[in-house]
Amino acid sequence: MAVLVIGWSIDESILAAEHPSCLGRGAGRLTWASMWARSSSRRLCALTRNVQSPHFTITSTARSSIFIRSSSKMSNKFTGHQGVQATDYVQDRDTKSQEALYAASNGAPQPHPYATQRAGENGPLLLQDFHLIDLLSHFDRERVPERVVHAKGSGAHGYFECTNPIPDLTLANLFCEKGKRCPLSIRFSTVGGESGSHDCARDPRGFAIKFSCGVAEPLDEGNWDLVGNNTPVFFLRDPAKFPHFIHTQKRHPATHLSGGDDSTMFWDYLSQNPEAVHQVMILFRGIPDGYRHMNGYSGHTLKFINKQGEWVYVQLHWKTNQGIKWIPAEEANGHSPDHSQKDLYYSIEKGDFPSWTLFVQTMTPKEAEELWEKQKINVFDLTHVWPQKQFPLKEVGRIVLDENAKNYFAEIEQIAFSPSHLVPGIEPSADPVLQSRLFSYPDTHGTNYQQLPVNAPRCPFRLGNFQRDGAMAFHNQGGRANYLSSIEPIEFRPPVVDLDKTHAHFIGNAVSFLSAIRPEDFNAPRALWERVFDDGARERFVKNISNHMGNCHHPEAVKRMIAIFREVNKDLGARLEKATGVQGYPNLQDLTFNGSHNGMGNGLKAANNTPSDKFARNTENPNGAPRAGTHNEGSAQISGKQ
């Protein structure tokens, strides 16, 4: 009897493979690969069970490896071969070069990778040389289009462990049992730069986490993607601005220079969209010293829903346990271009596993309305933050990275996140930028990206739907019905969240929406300058800003920016005038912005002087905040402080 090793080493016992539900759990350490393997083994069992073939049996050994035992050399059945290939990723991931046989992509063994076929010893090459054509054609296509944002990234695998369950807030299973672990993968990144850009660039950092909530019982909910940054706010709150802003982070269309040599586009945009000033204050505070020494934030407001159907607004923060560290701007270029990648990879390799503590801030719908009415803080505004004294952080768990990728491209470059990947108990808020990302992210990834192993949901059940075909369809759901069939009915699970009670409170006419800059937009940046920055931080900030403005070739943009910073603090405006040698505008009330309505004066100046009251109505709530009465009585709300 021939034995084919299809599986993997798992540091836990696998009791049986007669049926997927027989897979047991042990006390050993679970790696990312073993977690993927466990869910794959369930699918493997289902495959072989469905074949009904006497040629294959599945057994487990003392090494806890899954074997397919063949009673013949190889099955002639397509399904038998497919049973081997369908679980081959983990085996291939852990195979050493010494265990592989060199072959062309069609599996035909080749005697040497450098040999070619010629017409005689000094003649031309032969077109029939498939090995050479196969080699060159694949090489010509090795590069995929880089991400339009977050192109330069690093990542690793690990787990989330719940330390303080919150079943009163959410029915999401990963938060409902102390000690429960959930595997995860994280991709860090810079935002605006290209794939080969410097890790120490002046740029926000992406901090995206994929929680695989379908591996260990009772985590059977699929993947949850928490797609955040290392800053609690962003440059904008109007979703249509995002492509325009990102264009200003790229190379100039004429000079092809990036922001390090020509910052004109960057400052021109910011000077016309003053709501970005809070993010600018944070951005020029410092450059993170690698990914291990920075925090992460959801930025957007989400909703948590408990088993009773009650809900609450929530923000998530994950704080580094390695301590915050910055790189001085003048030293940044002295570091390796891959400084963050190198620091993360070798820290994990030597067993110094980075970790973060996950916290939540919660706010009831009534508190959200009062926060706007009394303090003009908008929970749907990506440029605002929630005061932590009013809404304290509550610890819920820790995030640990303890496993590097075996193959960077397969496990980090190809990993894909979306804020729309939610699990029961977690829902989006009405934040307009979040709403736009719910569509934009999966649309960017294209078709069938969730069939890639690093993206595939690891569920204890056989996932089925009616999505078929498309480019690179690897699992195409066999011959199952591709519609809702009464002949072969698919199974369903009853809903656990009442969407009507969670989202039914928004009713209104269609409006043309664009936010306005208002006095409250400067409260948080002012607190950052006056109460958070010390004298040294203020000096570094002015130096960083003025040096960066030195590459701006549009004086009008600098004059406007100084006026914006003067609104944050008069001394800050004066310092920048001295550092740049440019006299800024005295105030914002008299300015018109091409990207935002101006609500700093008595009236409302329409963006770009657009002459229409249908475009810029002064409603006393131009920024879409939840005013008193926004949440109707039909929505179930968690009452009281959490």
C-alpha positions as CSV (number, residue, x, y, z in Angstrom):
1,M,0.0,0.0,0.0
2,A,1.5,3.3,-1.0
3,V,1.3,6.2,1.5
4,L,1.0,9.8,0.4
5,V,1.6,12.5,3.0
6,I,-0.9,15.2,2.3
7,G,-0.9,17.1,5.6
8,W,1.1,18.7,8.1
9,S,2.5,18.6,11.6
10,I,0.1,19.9,14.2
11,D,1.1,20.1,17.8
12,E,-2.2,18.7,19.0
13,S,-3.9,15.3,18.7
14,I,-6.2,14.6,15.8
15,L,-8.5,11.9,17.1
16,A,-10.1,10.7,14.0
17,A,-10.9,11.6,10.4
18,E,-14.0,9.5,9.7
19,H,-16.0,12.7,10.0
20,P,-15.1,16.4,10.3
21,S,-16.7,16.7,13.8
22,C,-14.3,14.0,15.1
23,L,-11.3,16.3,15.0
24,G,-10.0,16.9,18.5
25,R,-8.2,19.6,20.3
26,G,-5.0,19.3,22.3
27,A,-3.0,21.6,24.5
28,G,-0.1,22.3,22.2
29,R,0.8,25.5,20.4
30,L,-1.3,26.2,17.3
31,T,0.5,27.8,14.4
32,W,-1.1,29.7,11.6
33,A,-0.4,26.8,9.3
34,S,-1.9,24.2,11.7
35,M,-5.0,26.3,12.0
36,W,-5.3,26.4,8.2
37,A,-4.6,22.7,8.2
38,R,-7.3,21.9,10.7
39,S,-10.0,23.6,8.6
40,S,-8.6,22.1,5.5
41,S,-8.6,18.6,7.0
42,R,-12.3,19.0,7.6
43,R,-12.8,19.7,3.9
44,L,-10.4,16.9,3.0
45,C,-12.5,14.4,5.1
46,A,-15.6,15.6,3.3
47,L,-13.9,15.2,-0.1
48,T,-12.8,11.6,0.6
49,R,-16.1,10.7,2.2
50,N,-18.0,11.9,-0.8
51,V,-15.8,9.9,-3.2
52,Q,-17.0,6.6,-1.7
53,S,-13.9,5.0,-3.0
54,P,-12.3,1.9,-1.5
55,H,-8.9,3.1,-2.7
56,F,-8.5,5.8,0.0
57,T,-8.6,5.9,3.8
58,I,-7.6,8.6,6.1
59,T,-5.7,7.9,9.3
60,S,-3.8,9.8,11.9
61,T,-0.5,8.9,13.5
62,A,1.4,9.6,16.7
63,R,2.9,12.7,14.9
64,S,-0.6,14.0,14.4
65,S,-0.1,14.1,10.6
66,I,-2.9,13.4,8.2
67,F,-2.2,10.7,5.7
68,I,-4.0,9.5,2.6
69,R,-3.4,5.8,2.3
70,S,-3.8,4.4,-1.2
71,S,-4.4,0.8,-1.8
72,S,-3.1,1.2,-5.3
73,K,-0.4,3.4,-6.9
74,M,-2.8,6.2,-7.8
75,S,-6.5,6.5,-8.2
76,N,-7.8,7.0,-11.7
77,K,-10.6,9.0,-10.4
78,F,-10.4,12.8,-10.8
79,T,-11.9,13.2,-7.4
80,G,-9.1,11.1,-5.9
81,H,-6.4,13.3,-7.5
82,Q,-8.3,16.4,-6.4
83,G,-8.4,15.2,-2.8
84,V,-4.6,15.4,-2.9
85,Q,-4.4,18.8,-4.6
86,A,-7.1,20.5,-2.6
87,T,-5.1,20.4,0.7
88,D,-1.6,20.8,-0.8
89,Y,-0.9,24.4,0.2
90,V,0.2,23.6,3.8
91,Q,2.3,20.7,2.6
92,D,3.9,22.8,-0.1
93,R,4.5,25.6,2.4
94,D,6.6,23.3,4.7
95,T,8.4,21.3,2.1
96,K,12.2,21.8,1.9
97,S,14.0,22.2,-1.4
98,Q,15.7,18.9,-0.8
99,E,12.4,17.1,-0.9
100,A,11.2,18.6,-4.2
101,L,11.7,17.3,-7.7
102,Y,12.4,19.9,-10.4
103,A,9.6,20.0,-13.0
104,A,7.9,22.3,-15.4
105,S,4.5,23.9,-14.4
106,N,2.6,21.0,-16.0
107,G,4.4,18.5,-13.7
108,A,6.8,17.1,-16.3
109,P,10.3,16.5,-14.7
110,Q,13.2,18.3,-16.3
111,P,16.9,17.3,-16.2
112,H,18.2,20.9,-15.6
113,P,16.8,24.4,-15.3
114,Y,19.4,26.0,-17.5
115,A,19.2,23.6,-20.5
116,T,17.5,24.7,-23.8
117,Q,16.7,23.1,-27.1
118,R,18.4,24.4,-30.2
119,A,18.5,23.5,-33.9
120,G,22.0,22.1,-33.8
121,E,24.7,23.2,-31.4
122,N,25.0,26.7,-33.0
123,G,21.4,27.1,-34.3
124,P,18.4,29.1,-33.2
125,L,16.2,28.0,-30.3
126,L,13.3,25.7,-30.9
127,L,9.7,26.9,-30.2
128,Q,8.9,23.4,-29.0
129,D,11.0,23.9,-25.9
130,F,8.1,24.2,-23.5
131,H,10.4,24.3,-20.5
132,L,12.0,27.5,-21.7
133,I,8.8,29.1,-22.9
134,D,7.2,28.1,-19.6
135,L,10.0,29.6,-17.6
136,L,10.1,33.0,-19.5
137,S,6.4,33.5,-19.8
138,H,5.9,33.0,-16.1
139,F,8.8,35.3,-15.2
140,D,7.3,38.0,-17.4
141,R,4.2,37.9,-15.3
142,E,5.6,37.6,-11.8
143,R,4.7,41.1,-10.8
144,V,1.2,41.9,-10.0
145,P,-0.1,45.5,-9.8
146,E,0.7,46.9,-6.5
147,R,-1.9,48.2,-4.1
148,V,-2.9,51.8,-5.0
149,V,-2.6,52.5,-1.3
150,H,-0.7,50.6,1.4
151,A,1.7,49.1,-1.3
152,K,4.7,48.7,1.0
153,G,3.9,46.3,3.8
154,S,5.0,43.7,6.3
155,G,3.2,41.2,8.3
156,A,3.0,38.0,10.4
157,H,0.7,35.5,12.0
158,G,-0.4,35.1,15.6
159,Y,-3.4,35.0,17.8
160,F,-5.9,37.1,19.8
161,E,-6.6,36.0,23.4
162,C,-9.7,37.3,25.3
163,T,-8.7,38.5,28.7
164,N,-11.8,40.4,29.7
165,P,-15.0,39.0,28.1
166,I,-17.7,41.5,27.1
167,P,-20.8,39.4,26.3
168,D,-22.9,42.2,27.7
169,L,-21.7,44.3,24.7
170,T,-21.4,41.9,21.8
171,L,-22.3,38.4,20.8
172,A,-19.1,38.1,18.7
173,N,-17.7,34.8,20.1
174,L,-14.1,35.9,20.2
175,F,-15.0,38.4,23.0
176,C,-17.3,36.1,25.0
177,E,-15.0,33.7,26.9
178,K,-11.9,34.4,29.0
179,G,-8.8,32.6,27.6
180,K,-10.4,31.9,24.2
181,R,-7.8,32.2,21.4
182,C,-8.5,33.2,17.9
183,P,-5.8,32.9,15.2
184,L,-5.1,36.1,13.2
185,S,-2.8,37.6,10.5
186,I,-1.7,41.2,10.5
187,R,-0.4,43.4,7.6
188,F,1.3,46.6,8.5
189,S,2.1,49.2,5.8
190,T,2.9,52.7,4.8
191,V,0.0,54.4,3.0
192,G,1.0,56.6,0.1
193,G,4.4,55.2,-1.0
194,E,5.2,52.6,-3.7
195,S,6.1,49.0,-3.1
196,G,9.8,49.9,-3.0
197,S,9.5,53.0,-0.9
198,H,11.3,53.7,2.4
199,D,9.9,52.2,5.5
200,C,10.7,55.4,7.5
201,A,8.8,57.8,5.3
202,R,6.6,60.5,6.8
203,D,3.4,58.7,6.3
204,P,0.6,57.1,8.3
205,R,0.9,53.4,8.9
206,G,-1.8,50.8,8.0
207,F,-2.5,48.3,10.7
208,A,-4.9,45.6,9.4
209,I,-5.9,42.5,11.3
210,K,-7.7,39.4,10.0
211,F,-9.3,37.5,12.8
212,S,-10.1,33.9,11.7
213,C,-13.2,33.4,13.8
214,G,-14.0,30.0,12.4
215,V,-11.3,27.7,13.7
216,A,-11.8,26.7,17.4
217,E,-15.3,26.1,18.7
218,P,-17.4,28.0,19.3
219,L,-15.7,30.4,16.9
220,D,-17.6,29.5,13.7
221,E,-18.4,32.9,12.3
222,G,-15.9,33.3,9.5
223,N,-13.4,36.2,9.1
224,W,-13.5,39.6,10.8
225,D,-11.2,42.2,9.3
226,L,-10.3,45.1,11.6
227,V,-8.8,47.5,9.0
228,G,-7.2,50.4,11.0
229,N,-4.2,52.8,11.0
230,N,-1.7,53.9,13.6
231,T,-3.6,57.2,14.0
232,P,-7.1,57.6,15.6
233,V,-8.2,60.0,12.9
234,F,-7.6,60.6,9.1
235,F,-7.3,63.5,6.7
236,L,-10.9,63.5,5.5
237,R,-14.5,62.8,6.4
238,D,-16.1,63.1,2.9
239,P,-15.6,59.7,1.1
240,A,-15.4,61.2,-2.4
241,K,-12.2,63.1,-1.3
242,F,-10.2,59.9,-0.8
243,P,-9.1,59.3,-4.4
244,H,-8.2,62.9,-4.8
245,F,-6.2,63.0,-1.6
246,I,-4.3,59.8,-2.4
247,H,-3.3,61.3,-5.8
248,T,-1.6,64.1,-3.9
249,Q,0.5,61.4,-2.1
250,K,1.8,60.0,-5.4
251,R,4.2,61.3,-8.0
252,H,3.5,64.6,-9.7
253,P,2.1,63.9,-13.2
254,A,4.5,66.2,-15.0
255,T,7.7,66.1,-12.9
256,H,7.2,62.5,-11.7
257,L,8.7,63.7,-8.4
258,S,7.4,62.3,-5.1
259,G,6.6,64.4,-2.0
260,G,10.1,64.3,-0.7
261,D,11.3,66.5,-3.5
262,D,8.1,68.3,-4.4
263,S,5.4,68.7,-1.7
264,T,3.2,71.2,-3.6
265,M,0.3,68.8,-4.2
266,F,0.2,67.7,-0.6
267,W,0.1,71.2,0.9
268,D,-2.2,72.5,-1.8
269,Y,-4.8,69.8,-1.0
270,L,-4.5,70.4,2.8
271,S,-4.8,74.1,2.5
272,Q,-8.2,73.7,0.8
273,N,-9.5,71.0,3.2
274,P,-8.8,72.3,6.7
275,E,-10.5,69.4,8.5
276,A,-7.3,67.5,7.8
277,V,-5.3,69.5,10.4
278,H,-5.8,67.0,13.2
279,Q,-4.2,64.2,11.2
280,V,-1.5,66.6,10.1
281,M,-0.7,67.4,13.7
282,I,-0.3,63.7,14.5
283,L,1.6,62.9,11.3
284,F,4.3,65.5,11.8
285,R,4.7,64.6,15.5
286,G,7.0,61.7,14.7
287,I,8.0,58.8,12.5
288,P,7.3,55.4,14.1
289,D,10.4,53.3,14.8
290,G,9.1,50.2,13.1
291,Y,5.8,48.5,13.4
292,R,6.3,47.0,16.8
293,H,6.4,50.4,18.6
294,M,3.1,51.9,17.4
295,N,-0.5,51.7,18.4
296,G,-3.5,50.9,16.2
297,Y,-7.0,52.4,16.0
298,S,-10.2,51.5,14.2
299,G,-10.7,55.2,13.5
300,H,-14.3,54.6,12.4
301,T,-17.1,54.1,14.8
302,L,-18.6,50.6,14.7
303,K,-21.5,49.0,16.5
304,F,-21.5,46.1,19.0
305,I,-24.7,44.1,19.4
306,N,-25.4,41.7,22.3
307,K,-27.6,38.6,22.4
308,Q,-30.6,40.6,23.5
309,G,-30.3,42.7,20.3
310,E,-29.2,45.8,22.2
311,W,-26.4,47.8,20.6
312,V,-23.8,50.4,21.4
313,Y,-21.3,52.5,19.4
314,V,-17.7,51.5,19.8
315,Q,-14.2,52.5,18.9
316,L,-11.3,50.1,19.1
317,H,-7.7,50.8,20.2
318,W,-4.8,48.4,20.4
319,K,-1.8,49.7,22.3
320,T,1.7,48.4,21.9
321,N,3.3,46.6,24.8
322,Q,6.7,47.4,23.5
323,G,6.4,51.1,24.2
324,I,6.1,54.0,21.7
325,K,9.3,54.8,19.9
326,W,10.0,57.5,17.3
327,I,12.7,58.1,14.7
328,P,13.9,61.7,14.4
329,A,13.2,63.1,10.9
330,E,16.9,63.8,10.3
331,E,17.8,60.2,11.1
332,A,15.1,58.5,9.0
333,N,17.1,58.2,5.8
334,G,20.0,56.7,7.7
335,H,17.9,53.6,8.5
336,S,17.5,50.7,6.1
337,P,14.7,51.2,3.5
338,D,13.3,48.0,4.9
339,H,13.8,48.9,8.6
340,S,10.3,48.0,9.8
341,Q,10.2,44.7,7.9
342,K,13.6,43.7,9.2
343,D,12.8,44.7,12.8
344,L,9.5,42.8,12.8
345,Y,10.8,39.6,11.1
346,Y,13.9,39.1,13.2
347,S,12.2,40.0,16.5
348,I,9.8,37.1,15.9
349,E,12.5,34.8,14.7
350,K,14.4,35.2,18.0
351,G,11.3,34.7,20.0
352,D,10.7,38.3,21.0
353,F,7.0,38.2,20.1
354,P,5.4,41.7,19.7
355,S,2.0,42.2,21.4
356,W,-0.7,44.7,21.7
357,T,-3.5,45.2,24.3
358,L,-6.9,45.6,22.7
359,F,-9.3,48.1,24.3
360,V,-12.8,49.3,23.4
361,Q,-14.5,52.6,24.0
362,T,-18.3,52.5,24.1
363,M,-21.0,55.1,23.7
364,T,-24.8,54.8,23.8
365,P,-26.9,56.3,21.1
366,K,-28.2,58.9,23.6
367,E,-24.7,59.8,24.6
368,A,-23.7,60.2,21.0
369,E,-26.5,62.7,20.5
370,E,-25.6,64.6,23.7
371,L,-21.9,64.6,22.7
372,W,-22.8,66.5,19.5
373,E,-25.4,68.8,21.1
374,K,-23.2,69.8,24.0
375,Q,-19.6,69.4,22.8
376,K,-19.9,69.3,19.0
377,I,-18.0,66.0,18.7
378,N,-19.4,63.8,15.9
379,V,-19.2,60.0,16.3
380,F,-19.5,59.7,12.5
381,D,-16.6,62.0,11.8
382,L,-13.2,60.4,11.0
383,T,-11.4,63.6,12.0
384,H,-12.8,63.6,15.6
385,V,-11.9,61.6,18.6
386,W,-13.9,60.5,21.7
387,P,-12.7,62.0,25.0
388,Q,-11.3,59.2,27.0
389,K,-12.2,60.8,30.4
390,Q,-15.9,60.6,29.3
391,F,-15.6,57.3,27.5
392,P,-12.8,55.3,29.2
393,L,-10.9,52.5,27.5
394,K,-11.9,49.0,28.6
395,E,-9.4,46.1,28.1
396,V,-10.8,43.1,26.3
397,G,-7.7,41.1,25.2
398,R,-4.3,40.9,23.7
399,I,-2.9,40.5,20.2
400,V,0.4,38.5,19.8
401,L,2.4,37.9,16.7
402,D,4.5,34.7,17.1
403,E,4.9,33.3,13.6
404,N,6.6,34.7,10.5
405,A,5.3,34.0,7.0
406,K,7.0,31.1,5.2
407,N,6.4,32.8,1.9
408,Y,6.0,36.6,2.0
409,F,4.1,36.9,-1.3
410,A,1.6,34.1,-0.6
411,E,0.8,35.1,3.0
412,I,1.4,38.9,3.2
413,E,1.3,40.4,-0.2
414,Q,-1.8,38.4,-1.2
415,I,-3.6,38.9,2.1
416,A,-6.7,41.1,1.5
417,F,-8.8,43.0,4.0
418,S,-12.1,44.7,3.9
419,P,-14.1,46.6,6.6
420,S,-17.2,44.8,5.2
421,H,-15.9,41.5,6.5
422,L,-17.8,41.5,9.8
423,V,-19.1,38.7,12.0
424,P,-22.4,38.5,14.0
425,G,-22.3,41.0,16.9
426,I,-20.3,43.7,15.0
427,E,-22.0,46.1,12.5
428,P,-20.9,49.3,10.7
429,S,-22.1,52.8,11.8
430,A,-23.3,55.6,9.5
431,D,-19.8,57.0,9.2
432,P,-19.8,58.0,5.5
433,V,-16.1,57.2,4.9
434,L,-16.6,53.7,6.5
435,Q,-19.7,53.2,4.3
436,S,-17.7,53.9,1.2
437,R,-14.9,51.5,2.3
438,L,-17.4,48.7,2.8
439,F,-17.7,48.7,-1.0
440,S,-14.3,50.0,-2.1
441,Y,-12.1,47.4,-0.5
442,P,-13.6,44.2,-1.9
443,D,-14.1,45.9,-5.2
444,T,-10.3,46.5,-5.3
445,H,-9.5,42.9,-4.6
446,G,-11.5,41.5,-7.5
447,T,-12.9,38.1,-8.1
448,N,-12.1,34.9,-6.1
449,Y,-9.4,36.5,-3.9
450,Q,-11.0,34.8,-0.9
451,Q,-10.1,31.4,-2.4
452,L,-6.4,32.1,-1.7
453,P,-5.4,30.2,1.5
454,V,-4.4,33.3,3.4
455,N,-7.8,34.9,2.8
456,A,-10.0,31.8,2.9
457,P,-12.4,31.6,5.8
458,R,-11.6,28.7,8.0
459,C,-15.0,27.4,9.1
460,P,-16.0,24.1,10.7
461,F,-18.8,23.8,8.1
462,R,-18.8,23.4,4.3
463,L,-19.1,27.0,3.0
464,G,-21.6,27.2,0.1
465,N,-23.1,30.1,-1.9
466,F,-24.0,30.9,-5.5
467,Q,-20.8,32.6,-6.6
468,R,-19.3,30.8,-9.5
469,D,-16.5,31.1,-12.2
470,G,-14.5,34.2,-12.7
471,A,-10.7,34.5,-13.1
472,M,-8.7,31.8,-11.2
473,A,-11.7,30.0,-9.7
474,F,-9.9,27.2,-7.7
475,H,-12.8,26.0,-5.6
476,N,-15.9,26.3,-7.8
477,Q,-18.3,24.4,-5.6
478,G,-18.5,21.3,-7.7
479,G,-21.8,20.4,-9.3
480,R,-23.9,21.9,-6.7
481,A,-26.8,24.1,-7.8
482,N,-25.7,27.7,-8.7
483,Y,-29.1,29.1,-7.7
484,L,-31.5,28.7,-4.8
485,S,-32.6,25.2,-5.7
486,S,-35.6,23.2,-4.3
487,I,-34.1,20.1,-5.8
488,E,-30.8,20.4,-3.9
489,P,-31.6,22.8,-1.1
490,I,-28.7,24.4,0.7
491,E,-28.7,24.8,4.5
492,F,-29.2,28.1,6.3
493,R,-28.5,29.4,9.8
494,P,-31.1,31.7,11.4
495,P,-30.0,35.3,11.9
496,V,-28.8,36.3,15.4
497,V,-28.9,40.1,14.8
498,D,-32.1,42.1,14.2
499,L,-31.0,44.5,11.5
500,D,-34.2,46.5,11.9
501,K,-33.5,47.3,15.5
502,T,-29.8,48.0,14.8
503,H,-30.1,50.2,11.7
504,A,-33.7,51.4,11.4
505,H,-33.2,54.9,12.8
506,F,-32.0,56.7,9.6
507,I,-34.9,58.2,7.6
508,G,-34.6,61.3,5.4
509,N,-34.7,62.9,2.0
510,A,-31.8,62.7,-0.4
511,V,-29.3,65.5,0.1
512,S,-26.2,66.8,-1.6
513,F,-23.7,66.4,1.2
514,L,-20.3,68.0,1.7
515,S,-18.9,68.8,5.1
516,A,-18.0,72.3,6.4
517,I,-15.1,73.4,8.4
518,R,-16.3,74.7,11.8
519,P,-14.7,76.0,15.0
520,E,-15.1,72.6,16.8
521,D,-12.8,71.0,14.3
522,F,-9.9,72.8,15.9
523,N,-10.6,71.7,19.5
524,A,-8.8,68.4,19.4
525,P,-5.7,69.7,17.4
526,R,-5.6,72.6,19.9
527,A,-5.5,70.2,22.9
528,L,-2.8,68.2,21.2
529,W,-0.6,71.3,20.8
530,E,-1.3,72.8,24.2
531,R,-1.7,69.8,26.5
532,V,0.0,66.9,24.9
533,F,3.1,68.3,23.2
534,D,5.9,69.4,25.5
535,D,8.3,72.1,24.5
536,G,10.6,69.8,22.7
537,A,7.7,68.2,20.8
538,R,6.5,71.7,19.7
539,E,10.0,72.6,18.4
540,R,10.3,69.4,16.5
541,F,6.8,69.8,15.0
542,V,7.5,73.4,13.7
543,K,10.8,72.2,12.3
544,N,9.2,69.2,10.6
545,I,6.4,71.2,9.1
546,S,8.6,74.1,7.9
547,N,11.1,71.8,6.3
548,H,8.4,69.9,4.5
549,M,6.9,73.2,3.3
550,G,10.3,74.1,1.9
551,N,9.6,71.9,-1.1
552,C,6.2,73.5,-1.7
553,H,6.3,75.7,-4.8
554,H,3.0,77.3,-4.4
555,P,3.2,80.2,-1.8
556,E,-0.6,80.5,-1.6
557,A,-0.9,77.0,-0.1
558,V,1.7,77.9,2.6
559,K,-0.2,81.1,3.4
560,R,-3.4,79.2,3.8
561,M,-1.8,76.5,5.9
562,I,-0.3,79.0,8.3
563,A,-3.8,80.5,8.7
564,I,-5.1,77.0,9.5
565,F,-2.4,76.4,12.1
566,R,-3.0,79.8,13.5
567,E,-6.6,78.7,14.2
568,V,-5.2,75.8,16.2
569,N,-3.0,78.1,18.2
570,K,-1.8,81.7,17.6
571,D,1.7,80.9,18.8
572,L,1.9,78.0,16.4
573,G,1.0,80.2,13.5
574,A,3.6,82.8,14.5
575,R,6.3,80.2,14.8
576,L,5.6,78.8,11.3
577,E,5.7,82.3,9.9
578,K,9.1,82.8,11.4
579,A,10.4,79.4,10.3
580,T,9.1,79.6,6.7
581,G,9.5,83.3,6.1
582,V,6.0,83.5,4.8
583,Q,3.3,85.8,6.1
584,G,0.1,83.7,6.5
585,Y,-3.5,84.9,6.2
586,P,-4.8,86.4,9.5
587,N,-7.8,84.1,9.8
588,L,-10.0,81.6,8.1
589,Q,-13.4,83.4,8.1
590,D,-12.6,85.4,5.0
591,L,-11.3,82.4,3.0
592,T,-13.1,80.2,0.5
593,F,-12.0,76.6,0.1
594,N,-12.4,74.6,-3.0
595,G,-12.9,71.3,-1.1
596,S,-14.9,72.3,2.0
597,H,-17.7,74.7,2.9
598,N,-16.5,77.4,5.3
599,G,-18.6,77.6,8.4
600,M,-16.0,79.6,10.5
601,G,-17.9,82.9,10.1
602,N,-21.5,84.0,10.6
603,G,-22.8,82.3,7.4
604,L,-21.7,79.3,5.3
605,K,-19.4,80.0,2.4
606,A,-20.0,77.3,-0.3
607,A,-17.0,75.3,-1.4
608,N,-15.5,76.7,-4.6
609,N,-18.0,79.6,-4.4
610,T,-20.6,77.3,-5.9
611,P,-23.7,79.6,-6.4
612,S,-26.5,77.3,-5.1
613,D,-28.4,77.1,-1.9
614,K,-29.2,73.5,-2.9
615,F,-25.5,72.6,-2.5
616,A,-24.6,74.5,0.7
617,R,-27.5,74.8,3.1
618,N,-26.8,76.2,6.5
619,T,-28.7,73.6,8.6
620,E,-26.6,74.1,11.8
621,N,-25.6,70.5,11.2
622,P,-23.6,70.4,8.0
623,N,-21.4,67.5,9.0
624,G,-24.0,64.8,9.5
625,A,-23.8,64.3,13.2
626,P,-26.5,62.4,15.2
627,R,-28.6,65.3,16.5
628,A,-31.1,64.9,19.3
629,G,-33.8,62.5,18.3
630,T,-31.8,60.8,15.5
631,H,-32.1,57.4,17.1
632,N,-35.8,56.5,17.1
633,E,-37.5,54.4,19.7
634,G,-37.5,51.3,17.5
635,S,-33.8,50.7,18.0
636,A,-32.7,48.6,20.9
637,Q,-30.0,50.4,22.8
638,I,-27.8,49.4,25.7
639,S,-28.6,51.9,28.4
640,G,-26.2,53.3,30.9
641,K,-22.4,53.5,31.0
642,Q,-20.4,50.4,30.0
